[in-house]
Each structure stands twice: as structure tokens, then as C-alpha cells.
Amino acid sequence: MIDECLSGHDLGADRDDVAALVIDELRRLHEGVLARYRLRPSEFAQWQSSQRQV
């Protein structure tokens, strides 16, 4: 899914670095930073639930 989102942007040689940054930010995601990303608690809960199923 990250690759799909990045495919619409011309990142050149920085593509792998941007993908790694996105993955790192997702790993650090918690309820205390939801406002930073403009996420609702329900969206966060849905995302957490989908991650447990993987």
C-alpha cells in the first residue's frame, strides 16, 4: 500500500528513504499523536484492528 501511495510522486532516488520514513512513523503511531496526523480515534482503532489481522 505504501508503494501504491508513493507511485504518484516523483521521488527519484529518495523513494526508498521516504518509504522507510513512512514505515517508521507508522510503527510509532499511538493515541497521543493522532492530532498531528489529523486522525480520529475511530480511524486509529480501525487501523490497529487491521494490523492485528496481518
C-alpha distance matrix in Angstrom:
0.0 3.8 5.4 5.0 6.4 8.7 9.9 12.1 13.9 16.6 16.3 18.4 19.3 17.6 14.0 14.0 15.8 13.5 10.4 13.0 14.2 11.1 11.0 14.7 14.7 12.6 15.1 17.9 17.0 20.0 22.2 24.3 21.7 20.3 22.5 21.2 17.8 19.5 18.1 20.4 21.4 20.4 16.8 16.8 18.5 16.1 13.1 15.6 16.5 13.1 12.9 16.4 15.6 13.3
3.8 0.0 3.8 5.3 5.1 6.2 8.5 10.8 11.6 14.1 13.2 15.4 16.1 14.1 10.6 10.7 12.2 9.7 6.8 9.7 10.7 7.8 8.4 12.0 12.1 10.8 13.5 16.0 15.6 19.0 21.4 23.0 20.1 19.2 21.2 19.3 16.1 18.4 17.6 20.4 21.6 21.2 17.5 17.1 19.4 17.5 14.2 16.4 18.1 15.1 14.2 17.8 17.8 15.3
5.4 3.8 0.0 3.8 5.4 5.1 6.0 9.2 10.2 12.2 11.6 13.2 14.1 12.9 9.1 9.6 12.1 10.2 7.5 10.9 12.6 10.5 11.1 14.6 15.3 14.3 16.7 19.4 19.2 22.7 25.2 26.6 23.7 22.8 24.6 22.6 19.4 21.7 21.1 24.0 25.2 24.8 21.0 20.8 23.0 20.9 17.7 20.0 21.4 18.1 17.3 20.7 20.3 17.4
5.0 5.3 3.8 0.0 3.8 5.5 5.2 7.5 9.9 12.5 13.0 15.0 16.7 15.5 11.9 13.1 15.3 12.9 10.7 14.2 15.3 12.7 13.7 17.2 17.2 15.9 18.8 21.2 20.4 23.7 25.7 27.3 24.4 23.0 24.5 22.8 19.4 21.1 20.4 23.1 24.7 23.8 20.0 20.5 22.7 20.2 17.5 20.2 21.3 17.9 17.9 21.4 20.6 18.2
6.4 5.1 5.4 3.8 0.0 3.8 5.5 6.3 8.0 11.3 11.6 14.4 16.2 14.4 11.2 12.9 14.2 11.1 9.7 13.3 13.4 10.6 12.5 15.8 15.1 14.2 17.5 19.4 18.4 21.6 23.4 24.8 21.5 20.1 21.4 19.5 16.1 17.8 17.6 20.5 22.5 22.0 18.2 18.7 21.3 19.2 16.4 19.4 20.9 18.0 17.9 21.7 21.4 19.3
8.7 6.2 5.1 5.5 3.8 0.0 3.8 5.4 5.5 8.1 8.0 10.7 12.5 10.8 7.6 9.9 11.3 8.5 7.7 11.6 11.9 10.1 12.3 15.3 15.1 15.1 18.0 19.8 19.5 23.0 25.1 26.0 22.6 21.8 22.8 20.4 17.5 19.6 19.9 23.1 25.1 25.0 21.2 21.3 24.1 22.3 19.2 21.8 23.7 20.8 20.2 23.9 23.9 21.4
9.9 8.5 6.0 5.2 5.5 3.8 0.0 3.8 5.5 7.5 8.7 10.5 13.0 12.3 9.1 11.7 13.8 11.6 10.8 14.5 15.4 13.8 15.6 18.7 18.8 18.5 21.4 23.4 23.0 26.5 28.6 29.6 26.3 25.2 26.2 24.0 20.9 22.8 23.0 26.0 28.0 27.6 23.7 24.2 26.7 24.6 21.7 24.5 25.9 22.8 22.4 26.0 25.5 23.0
12.1 10.8 9.2 7.5 6.3 5.4 3.8 0.0 3.8 6.9 9.2 11.6 14.7 13.8 11.2 14.3 15.8 13.1 13.0 16.8 17.0 15.2 17.6 20.5 19.9 19.8 23.1 24.7 23.9 27.2 28.8 29.7 26.2 24.9 25.4 23.2 20.2 21.6 22.3 25.3 27.7 27.4 23.6 24.4 27.2 25.1 22.6 25.6 27.2 24.2 24.2 28.0 27.5 25.4
13.9 11.6 10.2 9.9 8.0 5.5 5.5 3.8 0.0 3.8 5.8 8.8 11.9 10.8 9.0 12.5 13.4 10.8 11.8 15.4 15.1 14.1 17.0 19.3 18.8 19.5 22.6 23.8 23.4 26.8 28.7 29.1 25.4 24.6 24.9 22.2 19.6 21.5 22.6 25.9 28.4 28.5 24.7 25.2 28.3 26.6 23.8 26.6 28.6 25.8 25.4 29.2 29.2 26.8
16.6 14.1 12.2 12.5 11.3 8.1 7.5 6.9 3.8 0.0 3.8 5.7 9.3 9.1 8.2 12.0 13.1 11.3 12.9 16.1 16.2 16.0 18.7 20.7 20.7 21.8 24.6 25.8 25.9 29.4 31.5 31.6 28.0 27.5 27.7 24.8 22.5 24.6 25.9 29.4 31.7 32.0 28.2 28.5 31.6 30.0 27.0 29.6 31.7 28.9 28.2 31.9 31.9 29.3
16.3 13.2 11.6 13.0 11.6 8.0 8.7 9.2 5.8 3.8 0.0 3.8 6.3 5.4 5.1 8.9 9.5 8.2 10.2 13.0 13.1 13.6 16.2 17.9 18.2 19.7 22.1 23.3 23.8 27.5 29.8 29.8 26.2 26.2 26.6 23.5 21.5 24.0 25.3 28.8 30.9 31.5 27.8 27.5 30.6 29.4 26.1 28.3 30.7 28.1 26.9 30.5 30.9 28.1
18.4 15.4 13.2 15.0 14.4 10.7 10.5 11.6 8.8 5.7 3.8 0.0 3.8 5.4 5.9 9.0 10.3 10.3 12.0 14.4 15.2 16.1 18.3 19.9 20.8 22.3 24.3 25.8 26.6 30.4 32.9 32.9 29.4 29.6 30.1 26.9 25.0 27.7 28.8 32.4 34.3 34.8 31.1 30.6 33.6 32.3 29.0 31.0 33.2 30.5 29.1 32.6 32.8 29.8
19.3 16.1 14.1 16.7 16.2 12.5 13.0 14.7 11.9 9.3 6.3 3.8 0.0 3.8 5.6 7.2 8.2 9.6 11.4 12.8 14.0 15.7 17.4 18.6 20.0 21.8 23.3 24.7 26.1 29.9 32.7 32.6 29.2 29.9 30.6 27.3 25.6 28.7 29.6 33.2 34.8 35.6 31.9 31.0 34.0 32.9 29.4 31.0 33.4 30.7 28.9 32.2 32.7 29.5
17.6 14.1 12.9 15.5 14.4 10.8 12.3 13.8 10.8 9.1 5.4 5.4 3.8 0.0 3.8 5.6 5.2 6.1 8.6 10.0 10.6 12.4 14.4 15.3 16.5 18.5 20.1 21.3 22.6 26.3 29.1 28.8 25.5 26.2 26.9 23.5 22.0 25.2 26.2 29.8 31.4 32.4 28.8 27.8 30.8 30.0 26.5 28.0 30.7 28.3 26.4 29.7 30.5 27.6
14.0 10.6 9.1 11.9 11.2 7.6 9.1 11.2 9.0 8.2 5.1 5.9 5.6 3.8 0.0 3.8 5.5 5.2 6.2 8.6 9.9 10.7 12.5 14.3 15.4 16.7 18.6 20.3 21.3 25.0 27.8 28.0 24.7 25.0 26.1 23.0 20.9 24.0 24.6 28.1 29.6 30.1 26.5 25.6 28.5 27.4 23.8 25.6 27.9 25.3 23.6 27.0 27.5 24.4
14.0 10.7 9.6 13.1 12.9 9.9 11.7 14.3 12.5 12.0 8.9 9.0 7.2 5.6 3.8 0.0 3.8 5.5 5.1 6.1 8.6 9.9 10.6 12.2 14.3 15.4 16.6 18.6 20.1 23.9 27.0 27.3 24.3 24.9 26.5 23.4 21.5 24.8 25.0 28.4 29.4 30.1 26.5 25.2 27.8 26.9 23.2 24.4 26.8 24.2 22.0 25.2 25.8 22.6
15.8 12.2 12.1 15.3 14.2 11.3 13.8 15.8 13.4 13.1 9.5 10.3 8.2 5.2 5.5 3.8 0.0 3.8 5.5 5.1 6.2 8.7 10.0 10.5 12.3 14.3 15.4 16.7 18.5 22.2 25.3 25.1 22.1 23.1 24.4 21.1 19.7 23.2 23.7 27.3 28.3 29.4 26.0 24.5 27.3 26.8 23.1 24.1 26.9 24.8 22.5 25.6 26.8 23.8
13.5 9.7 10.2 12.9 11.1 8.5 11.6 13.1 10.8 11.3 8.2 10.3 9.6 6.1 5.2 5.5 3.8 0.0 3.8 5.4 5.0 6.3 8.7 9.8 10.5 12.4 14.3 15.5 16.5 20.3 23.1 23.0 19.7 20.4 21.5 18.2 16.5 19.9 20.5 24.1 25.4 26.4 23.0 21.7 24.8 24.2 20.6 22.1 24.8 22.7 20.8 24.2 25.3 22.7
10.4 6.8 7.5 10.7 9.7 7.7 10.8 13.0 11.8 12.9 10.2 12.0 11.4 8.6 6.2 5.1 5.5 3.8 0.0 3.8 5.4 5.2 6.3 8.6 10.0 10.7 12.5 14.5 15.5 19.3 22.3 22.8 19.8 20.1 21.8 19.0 16.8 20.1 20.0 23.3 24.3 25.0 21.4 20.2 22.8 21.9 18.3 19.6 22.1 19.8 17.7 21.1 22.0 19.1
13.0 9.7 10.9 14.2 13.3 11.6 14.5 16.8 15.4 16.1 13.0 14.4 12.8 10.0 8.6 6.1 5.1 5.4 3.8 0.0 3.8 5.5 5.1 6.1 8.6 9.9 10.7 12.6 14.4 18.1 21.4 21.7 19.0 20.0 21.9 19.1 17.5 21.0 20.8 24.0 24.6 25.6 22.3 20.4 23.0 22.6 18.8 19.4 22.2 20.2 17.6 20.6 22.0 19.1
14.2 10.7 12.6 15.3 13.4 11.9 15.4 17.0 15.1 16.2 13.1 15.2 14.0 10.6 9.9 8.6 6.2 5.0 5.4 3.8 0.0 3.8 5.5 5.0 6.1 8.6 9.9 10.7 12.4 16.0 19.1 19.0 16.0 17.2 18.8 15.7 14.4 18.1 18.4 21.8 22.5 23.9 20.8 18.8 21.8 21.8 18.1 18.9 22.0 20.5 18.1 21.2 23.0 20.6
11.1 7.8 10.5 12.7 10.6 10.1 13.8 15.2 14.1 16.0 13.6 16.1 15.7 12.4 10.7 9.9 8.7 6.3 5.2 5.5 3.8 0.0 3.8 5.4 5.1 6.2 8.7 10.0 10.6 14.4 17.2 17.7 14.6 15.1 16.9 14.2 12.2 15.6 15.5 18.8 19.7 20.7 17.4 15.7 18.7 18.4 14.7 15.9 18.9 17.2 15.2 18.6 20.1 17.9
11.0 8.4 11.1 13.7 12.5 12.3 15.6 17.6 17.0 18.7 16.2 18.3 17.4 14.4 12.5 10.6 10.0 8.7 6.3 5.1 5.5 3.8 0.0 3.8 5.5 5.1 6.3 8.8 10.0 13.7 17.0 17.9 15.5 16.1 18.5 16.3 14.3 17.7 16.8 19.7 19.9 20.8 17.6 15.5 17.9 17.6 13.8 14.3 17.2 15.4 12.8 15.9 17.6 15.1
14.7 12.0 14.6 17.2 15.8 15.3 18.7 20.5 19.3 20.7 17.9 19.9 18.6 15.3 14.3 12.2 10.5 9.8 8.6 6.1 5.0 5.4 3.8 0.0 3.8 5.5 5.2 6.5 8.9 12.4 15.9 16.1 13.9 15.4 17.7 15.2 14.2 17.8 17.2 20.1 20.0 21.6 18.8 16.2 18.6 19.1 15.5 15.3 18.6 17.6 14.7 17.3 19.6 17.5
14.7 12.1 15.3 17.2 15.1 15.1 18.8 19.9 18.8 20.7 18.2 20.8 20.0 16.5 15.4 14.3 12.3 10.5 10.0 8.6 6.1 5.1 5.5 3.8 0.0 3.8 5.4 5.1 6.2 9.9 13.0 13.1 10.5 11.8 14.0 11.5 10.4 14.0 13.7 16.7 16.9 18.7 16.0 13.5 16.4 17.1 13.7 14.0 17.5 16.8 14.5 17.3 19.7 18.2
12.6 10.8 14.3 15.9 14.2 15.1 18.5 19.8 19.5 21.8 19.7 22.3 21.8 18.5 16.7 15.4 14.3 12.4 10.7 9.9 8.6 6.2 5.1 5.5 3.8 0.0 3.8 5.4 5.1 8.8 11.9 13.1 10.9 11.3 14.2 12.6 10.7 13.9 12.5 15.1 15.0 16.2 13.4 10.8 13.4 13.8 10.2 10.4 13.8 13.0 10.7 13.7 16.0 14.6
15.1 13.5 16.7 18.8 17.5 18.0 21.4 23.1 22.6 24.6 22.1 24.3 23.3 20.1 18.6 16.6 15.4 14.3 12.5 10.7 9.9 8.7 6.3 5.2 5.4 3.8 0.0 3.8 5.6 8.6 12.3 13.4 12.1 13.2 16.4 14.9 13.7 16.8 15.3 17.4 16.6 17.9 15.7 12.6 14.4 15.2 11.8 10.8 14.2 13.8 10.7 12.9 15.7 14.3
17.9 16.0 19.4 21.2 19.4 19.8 23.4 24.7 23.8 25.8 23.3 25.8 24.7 21.3 20.3 18.6 16.7 15.5 14.5 12.6 10.7 10.0 8.8 6.5 5.1 5.4 3.8 0.0 3.8 6.3 10.0 10.3 9.0 11.0 13.9 12.4 12.1 15.3 14.2 16.4 15.5 17.6 15.7 12.4 14.6 16.2 13.2 12.1 15.8 16.1 13.4 15.4 18.5 17.6
17.0 15.6 19.2 20.4 18.4 19.5 23.0 23.9 23.4 25.9 23.8 26.6 26.1 22.6 21.3 20.1 18.5 16.5 15.5 14.4 12.4 10.6 10.0 8.9 6.2 5.1 5.6 3.8 0.0 3.8 7.1 8.2 6.7 7.7 11.0 10.2 9.4 12.1 10.6 12.6 11.7 13.9 12.0 8.8 11.3 13.0 10.3 9.7 13.4 14.0 12.1 14.3 17.3 16.9
20.0 19.0 22.7 23.7 21.6 23.0 26.5 27.2 26.8 29.4 27.5 30.4 29.9 26.3 25.0 23.9 22.2 20.3 19.3 18.1 16.0 14.4 13.7 12.4 9.9 8.8 8.6 6.3 3.8 0.0 3.8 5.5 5.9 7.0 10.5 10.8 10.7 12.6 10.6 11.7 9.9 12.5 11.8 8.2 10.0 12.7 10.9 9.6 13.2 14.7 13.1 14.6 17.9 18.3
22.2 21.4 25.2 25.7 23.4 25.1 28.6 28.8 28.7 31.5 29.8 32.9 32.7 29.1 27.8 27.0 25.3 23.1 22.3 21.4 19.1 17.2 17.0 15.9 13.0 11.9 12.3 10.0 7.1 3.8 0.0 3.8 5.6 5.6 8.7 10.3 10.7 11.4 9.4 9.4 7.3 10.5 10.7 7.6 9.2 12.4 11.7 10.7 13.8 15.9 15.2 16.4 19.5 20.5
24.3 23.0 26.6 27.3 24.8 26.0 29.6 29.7 29.1 31.6 29.8 32.9 32.6 28.8 28.0 27.3 25.1 23.0 22.8 21.7 19.0 17.7 17.9 16.1 13.1 13.1 13.4 10.3 8.2 5.5 3.8 0.0 3.8 5.9 7.7 8.9 10.5 11.6 10.7 11.4 10.1 13.7 13.7 10.9 12.9 16.0 15.1 14.2 17.5 19.4 18.3 19.7 23.0 23.6
21.7 20.1 23.7 24.4 21.5 22.6 26.3 26.2 25.4 28.0 26.2 29.4 29.2 25.5 24.7 24.3 22.1 19.7 19.8 19.0 16.0 14.6 15.5 13.9 10.5 10.9 12.1 9.0 6.7 5.9 5.6 3.8 0.0 3.8 5.5 5.4 7.0 8.9 8.7 10.5 10.4 13.7 12.8 10.3 13.3 15.7 14.2 14.1 17.7 18.9 17.8 19.8 22.8 23.0
20.3 19.2 22.8 23.0 20.1 21.8 25.2 24.9 24.6 27.5 26.2 29.6 29.9 26.2 25.0 24.9 23.1 20.4 20.1 20.0 17.2 15.1 16.1 15.4 11.8 11.3 13.2 11.0 7.7 7.0 5.6 5.9 3.8 0.0 3.8 5.4 5.5 6.0 5.0 6.8 7.2 10.4 9.4 7.7 10.9 13.0 12.0 12.7 15.9 17.0 16.7 18.9 21.5 22.0
22.5 21.2 24.6 24.5 21.4 22.8 26.2 25.4 24.9 27.7 26.6 30.1 30.6 26.9 26.1 26.5 24.4 21.5 21.8 21.9 18.8 16.9 18.5 17.7 14.0 14.2 16.4 13.9 11.0 10.5 8.7 7.7 5.5 3.8 0.0 3.8 5.4 4.7 6.1 7.8 9.4 12.6 11.8 10.9 14.1 16.1 15.3 16.3 19.4 20.4 20.3 22.6 25.1 25.5
21.2 19.3 22.6 22.8 19.5 20.4 24.0 23.2 22.2 24.8 23.5 26.9 27.3 23.5 23.0 23.4 21.1 18.2 19.0 19.1 15.7 14.2 16.3 15.2 11.5 12.6 14.9 12.4 10.2 10.8 10.3 8.9 5.4 5.4 3.8 0.0 3.8 5.6 7.8 10.6 12.3 15.2 13.6 12.5 16.0 17.6 16.0 17.2 20.5 21.0 20.4 23.1 25.5 25.4
17.8 16.1 19.4 19.4 16.1 17.5 20.9 20.2 19.6 22.5 21.5 25.0 25.6 22.0 20.9 21.5 19.7 16.5 16.8 17.5 14.4 12.2 14.3 14.2 10.4 10.7 13.7 12.1 9.4 10.7 10.7 10.5 7.0 5.5 5.4 3.8 0.0 3.8 5.5 9.1 11.2 13.4 11.0 10.4 14.2 15.0 13.3 15.1 18.2 18.2 17.9 20.9 23.0 22.8
19.5 18.4 21.7 21.1 17.8 19.6 22.8 21.6 21.5 24.6 24.0 27.7 28.7 25.2 24.0 24.8 23.2 19.9 20.1 21.0 18.1 15.6 17.7 17.8 14.0 13.9 16.8 15.3 12.1 12.6 11.4 11.6 8.9 6.0 4.7 5.6 3.8 0.0 3.8 6.7 9.7 11.7 9.9 10.3 13.8 14.7 13.9 15.9 18.6 18.9 19.3 22.1 24.0 24.3
18.1 17.6 21.1 20.4 17.6 19.9 23.0 22.3 22.6 25.9 25.3 28.8 29.6 26.2 24.6 25.0 23.7 20.5 20.0 20.8 18.4 15.5 16.8 17.2 13.7 12.5 15.3 14.2 10.6 10.6 9.4 10.7 8.7 5.0 6.1 7.8 5.5 3.8 0.0 3.8 6.5 8.2 6.2 6.7 10.1 10.9 10.4 12.5 15.0 15.5 16.2 18.8 20.6 21.2
20.4 20.4 24.0 23.1 20.5 23.1 26.0 25.3 25.9 29.4 28.8 32.4 33.2 29.8 28.1 28.4 27.3 24.1 23.3 24.0 21.8 18.8 19.7 20.1 16.7 15.1 17.4 16.4 12.6 11.7 9.4 11.4 10.5 6.8 7.8 10.6 9.1 6.7 3.8 0.0 3.8 5.3 5.2 6.4 8.7 9.9 10.7 12.4 14.3 15.5 16.8 18.8 20.6 21.8
21.4 21.6 25.2 24.7 22.5 25.1 28.0 27.7 28.4 31.7 30.9 34.3 34.8 31.4 29.6 29.4 28.3 25.4 24.3 24.6 22.5 19.7 19.9 20.0 16.9 15.0 16.6 15.5 11.7 9.9 7.3 10.1 10.4 7.2 9.4 12.3 11.2 9.7 6.5 3.8 0.0 3.8 5.4 5.0 6.1 8.6 9.8 10.4 12.2 14.3 15.3 16.7 18.8 20.5
20.4 21.2 24.8 23.8 22.0 25.0 27.6 27.4 28.5 32.0 31.5 34.8 35.6 32.4 30.1 30.1 29.4 26.4 25.0 25.6 23.9 20.7 20.8 21.6 18.7 16.2 17.9 17.6 13.9 12.5 10.5 13.7 13.7 10.4 12.6 15.2 13.4 11.7 8.2 5.3 3.8 0.0 3.8 5.4 5.0 6.1 8.6 9.8 10.5 12.4 14.3 15.5 17.0 19.0
16.8 17.5 21.0 20.0 18.2 21.2 23.7 23.6 24.7 28.2 27.8 31.1 31.9 28.8 26.5 26.5 26.0 23.0 21.4 22.3 20.8 17.4 17.6 18.8 16.0 13.4 15.7 15.7 12.0 11.8 10.7 13.7 12.8 9.4 11.8 13.6 11.0 9.9 6.2 5.2 5.4 3.8 0.0 3.8 5.4 5.1 6.2 8.6 9.8 10.6 12.4 14.5 15.8 17.2
16.8 17.1 20.8 20.5 18.7 21.3 24.2 24.4 25.2 28.5 27.5 30.6 31.0 27.8 25.6 25.2 24.5 21.7 20.2 20.4 18.8 15.7 15.5 16.2 13.5 10.8 12.6 12.4 8.8 8.2 7.6 10.9 10.3 7.7 10.9 12.5 10.4 10.3 6.7 6.4 5.0 5.4 3.8 0.0 3.8 5.4 5.1 6.1 8.5 9.9 10.6 12.5 14.6 15.8
18.5 19.4 23.0 22.7 21.3 24.1 26.7 27.2 28.3 31.6 30.6 33.6 34.0 30.8 28.5 27.8 27.3 24.8 22.8 23.0 21.8 18.7 17.9 18.6 16.4 13.4 14.4 14.6 11.3 10.0 9.2 12.9 13.3 10.9 14.1 16.0 14.2 13.8 10.1 8.7 6.1 5.0 5.4 3.8 0.0 3.8 5.4 5.1 6.1 8.7 9.9 10.8 12.8 14.8
16.1 17.5 20.9 20.2 19.2 22.3 24.6 25.1 26.6 30.0 29.4 32.3 32.9 30.0 27.4 26.9 26.8 24.2 21.9 22.6 21.8 18.4 17.6 19.1 17.1 13.8 15.2 16.2 13.0 12.7 12.4 16.0 15.7 13.0 16.1 17.6 15.0 14.7 10.9 9.9 8.6 6.1 5.1 5.4 3.8 0.0 3.8 5.5 5.1 6.3 8.7 10.1 11.1 13.1
13.1 14.2 17.7 17.5 16.4 19.2 21.7 22.6 23.8 27.0 26.1 29.0 29.4 26.5 23.8 23.2 23.1 20.6 18.3 18.8 18.1 14.7 13.8 15.5 13.7 10.2 11.8 13.2 10.3 10.9 11.7 15.1 14.2 12.0 15.3 16.0 13.3 13.9 10.4 10.7 9.8 8.6 6.2 5.1 5.4 3.8 0.0 3.8 5.4 5.1 6.3 8.9 10.2 11.1
15.6 16.4 20.0 20.2 19.4 21.8 24.5 25.6 26.6 29.6 28.3 31.0 31.0 28.0 25.6 24.4 24.1 22.1 19.6 19.4 18.9 15.9 14.3 15.3 14.0 10.4 10.8 12.1 9.7 9.6 10.7 14.2 14.1 12.7 16.3 17.2 15.1 15.9 12.5 12.4 10.4 9.8 8.6 6.1 5.1 5.5 3.8 0.0 3.8 5.5 5.1 6.4 9.0 10.4
16.5 18.1 21.4 21.3 20.9 23.7 25.9 27.2 28.6 31.7 30.7 33.2 33.4 30.7 27.9 26.8 26.9 24.8 22.1 22.2 22.0 18.9 17.2 18.6 17.5 13.8 14.2 15.8 13.4 13.2 13.8 17.5 17.7 15.9 19.4 20.5 18.2 18.6 15.0 14.3 12.2 10.5 9.8 8.5 6.1 5.1 5.4 3.8 0.0 3.8 5.4 5.3 6.7 9.3
13.1 15.1 18.1 17.9 18.0 20.8 22.8 24.2 25.8 28.9 28.1 30.5 30.7 28.3 25.3 24.2 24.8 22.7 19.8 20.2 20.5 17.2 15.4 17.6 16.8 13.0 13.8 16.1 14.0 14.7 15.9 19.4 18.9 17.0 20.4 21.0 18.2 18.9 15.5 15.5 14.3 12.4 10.6 9.9 8.7 6.3 5.1 5.5 3.8 0.0 3.8 5.5 5.3 6.8
12.9 14.2 17.3 17.9 17.9 20.2 22.4 24.2 25.4 28.2 26.9 29.1 28.9 26.4 23.6 22.0 22.5 20.8 17.7 17.6 18.1 15.2 12.8 14.7 14.5 10.7 10.7 13.4 12.1 13.1 15.2 18.3 17.8 16.7 20.3 20.4 17.9 19.3 16.2 16.8 15.3 14.3 12.4 10.6 9.9 8.7 6.3 5.1 5.4 3.8 0.0 3.8 5.4 5.4
16.4 17.8 20.7 21.4 21.7 23.9 26.0 28.0 29.2 31.9 30.5 32.6 32.2 29.7 27.0 25.2 25.6 24.2 21.1 20.6 21.2 18.6 15.9 17.3 17.3 13.7 12.9 15.4 14.3 14.6 16.4 19.7 19.8 18.9 22.6 23.1 20.9 22.1 18.8 18.8 16.7 15.5 14.5 12.5 10.8 10.1 8.9 6.4 5.3 5.5 3.8 0.0 3.8 5.5
15.6 17.8 20.3 20.6 21.4 23.9 25.5 27.5 29.2 31.9 30.9 32.8 32.7 30.5 27.5 25.8 26.8 25.3 22.0 22.0 23.0 20.1 17.6 19.6 19.7 16.0 15.7 18.5 17.3 17.9 19.5 23.0 22.8 21.5 25.1 25.5 23.0 24.0 20.6 20.6 18.8 17.0 15.8 14.6 12.8 11.1 10.2 9.0 6.7 5.3 5.4 3.8 0.0 3.8
13.3 15.3 17.4 18.2 19.3 21.4 23.0 25.4 26.8 29.3 28.1 29.8 29.5 27.6 24.4 22.6 23.8 22.7 19.1 19.1 20.6 17.9 15.1 17.5 18.2 14.6 14.3 17.6 16.9 18.3 20.5 23.6 23.0 22.0 25.5 25.4 22.8 24.3 21.2 21.8 20.5 19.0 17.2 15.8 14.8 13.1 11.1 10.4 9.3 6.8 5.4 5.5 3.8 0.0
